[in-house]
Amino acid sequence: MNNKLVAKKQSLWHRIKQGRVAYLMLLPAVVGFVLLTLYPNLWVVSLSFFKYDGITNPTFIGLENYVRLFTRDPLWWRAVLNTAVFSVGKLLIEMPLALILAVMLNRKLRGSNLIRGLIFLPNVTSAAVMAVVFSLLFSAYNGVINNALFTLGAIDYPIEWLGTSPHAMIVVILVSTWQSIGINTIFFLSGLQGIPEDVYESGDIDGAVGIKRFIYITLPLLARMLQLILMLAIIGSLQMFDIVKVLTAGGPSGTTEVMMTYIYSHFFPSSYAQSVVSQVGYGSALGVIASLIIGVVTSIYLYVSRKMDDIA
């Protein structure tokens, strides 16, 4: 009996010791989450109930910032609409093109490793540098794009790519697509390489060749990966900031203003903003609503994806 009691005590002490080690290993991640994610988010939510310019003492105004957001700020809702247009336009171009590139690279053509590196290169290139380069390419005067179109006889006068609507939004979508298509191609490629070759051999026996092979074998087996890639792409599109900020700064006349650049303009105003005084409290309220919009869109997407899985 005593031996059993001692064994139980030793077992309990061993579990406590193992648990202590596990908690110690998790401690850096938990501390980082609390300090760098949880606390800043709670701080922003609390500031959204104050009138605060970042310098003077904050003044509690309750829900006034949210009332202003929903009833007296049409520019914010224009930025939300621009974000939706940007996201849909980008996804319609990027997803099919990334999948096509992945299918081509999966055939193990000569030089495919080099092509993979070149496709992925924009993803690790500074967005600010990339936006500056493309601003020079799409410059109305002496820009490479306009000069090429002049040479081909496609245009008779310069196009203000970044100064007119809808050209500016089209350029922003194309540049953003060029930046992120590499990582999505790699994701698709990893999914394609995870499909067993035996499945394709069985499909060949059943007559699934050519386009039928792609529709009836590749796409169904790639569905899970496609759901993940699409979710990440949606979140990334809704959070777009750097390319828009450097390329157009929301212009012309707010036609490329997205949610994140509009929020930024209230935290760090410039001579081009509505006010040259920081509106940290109102900017915090905008940030809270933007987070809710992204969360709702993501939740709807996940719900629809699950329903489609059930139907399939």
C-alpha positions in Angstrom: 0.0 0.0 0.0 2.8 2.4 0.9 4.6 1.6 -2.3 1.4 2.4 -4.3 1.1 5.7 -2.4 4.7 6.6 -3.1 4.3 5.7 -6.7 1.3 8.0 -7.0 3.1 10.9 -5.3 6.1 10.4 -7.6 3.8 10.3 -10.7 2.0 13.4 -9.6 5.3 15.2 -9.0 6.5 14.1 -12.4 3.4 15.5 -14.1 3.7 18.8 -12.2 7.4 19.0 -13.2 6.5 18.3 -16.8 3.7 20.9 -16.7 6.1 23.5 -15.2 8.5 23.0 -18.1 5.7 23.3 -20.6 4.5 26.5 -19.0 8.0 28.0 -18.9 8.4 27.2 -22.6 5.1 28.9 -23.4 5.8 31.9 -21.2 7.8 33.9 -23.9 5.0 33.5 -26.4 2.3 34.4 -23.9 4.2 37.5 -22.7 4.8 38.6 -26.3 1.1 38.1 -27.1 0.0 40.1 -24.1 2.5 43.0 -24.6 2.4 43.2 -28.4 -1.1 42.1 -29.3 -3.6 42.1 -26.4 -2.5 45.3 -24.6 -2.3 47.4 -27.8 -5.7 46.2 -29.0 -7.3 47.0 -25.6 -5.5 50.4 -25.6 -6.9 51.3 -29.1 -10.4 50.2 -28.0 -10.3 52.4 -24.9 -9.0 55.4 -26.9 -11.9 55.1 -29.3 -14.1 56.5 -26.5 -12.0 59.6 -26.1 -11.2 62.8 -28.0 -7.4 62.8 -28.1 -4.8 64.4 -30.3 -1.8 62.6 -29.0 -0.5 65.6 -27.0 -3.1 67.1 -24.7 -5.0 65.1 -22.1 -7.7 62.8 -23.5 -11.3 63.8 -23.0 -14.0 61.1 -22.6 -16.8 61.6 -25.1 -18.4 58.1 -25.0 -19.8 56.9 -28.3 -19.3 60.2 -30.1 -16.5 58.9 -32.3 -18.7 56.0 -33.5 -21.7 58.3 -34.1 -19.5 60.5 -36.2 -18.1 57.4 -38.1 -21.6 56.0 -39.0 -23.4 59.3 -39.6 -21.0 62.1 -40.5 -18.1 60.6 -42.4 -18.9 59.6 -45.9 -15.2 59.5 -46.8 -14.7 56.6 -44.5 -17.4 54.6 -46.2 -16.0 55.5 -49.6 -12.7 54.1 -48.3 -14.5 50.9 -47.3 -16.0 50.6 -50.8 -12.6 51.2 -52.4 -11.2 48.5 -50.3 -13.9 46.1 -51.4 -13.3 47.0 -55.1 -9.6 46.6 -54.7 -9.9 43.2 -52.9 -12.4 41.8 -55.5 -10.4 43.0 -58.4 -7.1 41.7 -57.0 -8.6 38.2 -56.2 -10.2 37.8 -59.6 -6.8 38.4 -61.3 -4.4 36.8 -58.8 -6.1 33.5 -57.8 -6.5 32.1 -61.4 -3.1 33.4 -62.5 -1.3 31.9 -59.5 -3.0 28.5 -60.0 -2.1 28.5 -63.7 1.5 29.3 -62.9 1.6 26.6 -60.2 0.2 24.0 -62.7 2.9 25.0 -65.3 5.7 24.9 -62.7 4.5 21.5 -61.4 5.4 19.9 -64.8 9.1 20.1 -63.9 10.1 22.0 -66.9 13.7 23.0 -67.5 14.6 26.1 -65.4 11.5 25.8 -63.3 13.5 26.4 -60.1 14.8 29.7 -61.5 11.3 30.7 -62.5 10.0 29.9 -59.0 12.7 32.2 -57.5 11.8 35.0 -59.9 8.1 34.7 -59.3 8.7 34.7 -55.5 11.1 37.6 -55.6 8.5 40.4 -55.4 7.2 39.0 -52.2 10.5 39.6 -50.4 11.0 43.0 -52.1 10.3 46.2 -50.1 6.8 47.4 -50.9 8.0 51.0 -50.7 10.8 50.5 -53.2 8.5 48.5 -55.5 5.9 51.2 -55.4 8.5 53.9 -56.3 9.7 51.8 -59.2 6.2 51.3 -60.6 5.4 55.0 -60.1 8.3 55.7 -62.5 7.1 53.0 -64.9 3.6 54.5 -65.0 4.7 58.1 -65.0 2.6 60.2 -67.4 5.7 61.7 -69.0 8.8 59.7 -69.8 7.2 56.7 -68.2 8.1 53.3 -69.7 4.5 52.2 -70.1 3.4 55.4 -72.0 6.5 55.4 -74.1 5.9 51.7 -75.1 2.2 52.5 -76.0 3.4 55.6 -78.0 5.8 53.4 -79.9 3.1 50.8 -80.7 0.7 53.6 -81.8 -1.8 52.6 -79.2 -2.2 56.1 -77.7 -1.9 59.6 -79.1 -1.5 61.5 -75.8 -0.1 60.5 -72.4 -2.3 58.6 -70.0 -2.3 59.9 -66.4 -2.1 56.4 -64.9 -1.8 57.5 -61.3 -3.7 60.8 -61.7 -7.0 59.8 -63.1 -9.8 57.4 -62.1 -10.2 54.4 -62.8 -6.6 54.1 -64.0 -5.1 54.7 -60.6 -7.1 51.8 -59.0 -6.2 49.5 -61.9 -2.5 50.2 -61.4 -2.7 49.7 -57.7 -4.5 46.3 -58.2 -1.9 45.2 -60.8 1.1 46.2 -58.6 -0.3 44.5 -55.6 -1.1 41.4 -57.6 2.5 41.3 -58.9 3.8 41.6 -55.3 1.8 38.7 -53.8 1.3 36.3 -56.7 4.6 34.6 -55.9 3.6 33.3 -52.5 0.2 32.1 -53.6 1.9 30.3 -56.5 4.2 28.5 -54.1 1.2 27.6 -51.9 -0.7 26.2 -54.9 2.5 24.3 -56.0 2.9 22.7 -52.6 -0.8 21.5 -52.8 -0.3 20.1 -56.3 2.8 18.2 -55.2 0.9 16.7 -52.4 -1.5 14.9 -54.8 -0.5 11.3 -55.2 0.5 10.3 -58.7 -1.5 7.1 -58.3 -4.7 9.2 -58.4 -3.8 10.6 -61.8 -2.9 7.2 -63.1 -6.3 5.9 -62.0 -7.9 8.9 -63.7 -6.1 8.2 -67.0 -7.6 4.7 -66.9 -11.1 6.1 -66.4 -10.6 8.6 -69.3 -9.9 11.7 -67.2 -7.3 13.4 -69.4 -6.5 16.9 -70.4 -8.9 19.5 -69.0 -11.1 16.7 -67.4 -8.0 15.7 -65.3 -7.7 19.2 -64.0 -11.4 19.7 -63.3 -12.3 16.3 -61.8 -9.0 15.4 -60.0 -6.8 18.4 -59.4 -9.4 21.0 -58.3 -11.3 18.7 -55.9 -8.0 17.5 -54.2 -6.8 21.1 -54.1 -10.0 22.5 -52.5 -8.6 22.6 -48.9 -5.5 24.4 -50.0 -7.6 26.8 -52.1 -9.7 27.7 -49.1 -6.7 28.5 -47.0 -5.0 30.6 -49.8 -8.2 32.5 -50.5 -8.8 33.3 -46.8 -5.2 34.6 -46.4 -5.6 36.6 -49.7 -8.9 38.2 -48.5 -7.4 39.2 -45.2 -4.3 40.6 -46.9 -6.3 42.6 -49.4 -8.5 44.2 -46.7 -5.3 45.2 -44.8 -3.6 46.7 -47.8 -1.6 49.9 -46.9 2.0 50.2 -48.0 1.6 50.1 -51.8 -1.4 52.4 -51.9 0.3 54.9 -49.5 3.5 55.1 -51.6 2.0 54.8 -55.0 -1.0 57.1 -54.9 -1.4 58.2 -51.2 -5.2 57.6 -51.7 -5.5 59.9 -54.7 -6.7 61.1 -57.0 -9.4 62.7 -55.0 -9.7 59.7 -52.7 -10.5 57.2 -55.5 -7.8 54.8 -54.2 -8.2 55.6 -50.5 -8.5 52.3 -48.6 -9.4 51.7 -45.0 -5.8 51.5 -43.7 -4.6 54.6 -45.4 -7.6 56.5 -44.2 -7.0 55.4 -40.6 -3.3 56.3 -41.0 -4.2 59.8 -42.1 -5.9 60.4 -38.7 -3.0 59.2 -36.7 -0.3 60.9 -38.8 -2.0 63.8 -40.7 -0.2 65.8 -43.4 -0.9 68.9 -45.3 -3.0 66.8 -47.7 -5.3 65.4 -44.9 -8.5 66.8 -43.7 -6.8 68.1 -40.6 -3.2 68.8 -39.7 -3.9 67.8 -36.1 -3.8 64.1 -35.0 -7.2 62.6 -34.2 -6.0 59.6 -32.3 -9.4 58.9 -30.6 -11.3 59.0 -33.9 -8.6 57.0 -35.7 -8.8 54.4 -32.9 -12.6 54.1 -33.5 -11.9 53.7 -37.3 -9.4 50.9 -36.4 -11.9 49.1 -34.3 -14.6 49.2 -37.0 -12.0 48.1 -39.6 -11.1 45.1 -37.5 -14.7 44.2 -37.1 -15.3 44.4 -40.9 -12.3 42.2 -41.6 -13.5 39.7 -38.9 -17.1 39.6 -40.3 -15.9 39.1 -43.9 -13.5 36.3 -42.8 -16.3 34.7 -40.7 -18.7 34.8 -43.6 -16.1 33.3 -45.9 -15.4 30.5 -43.5 -19.1 29.8 -43.0 -19.7 29.7 -46.8 -16.7 27.4 -47.2 -18.0 24.9 -44.6 -21.4 24.9 -46.2 -19.9 24.2 -49.6 -17.9 21.4 -48.1 -21.1 19.9 -46.7 -22.8 20.2 -50.0 -19.9 18.6 -51.8 
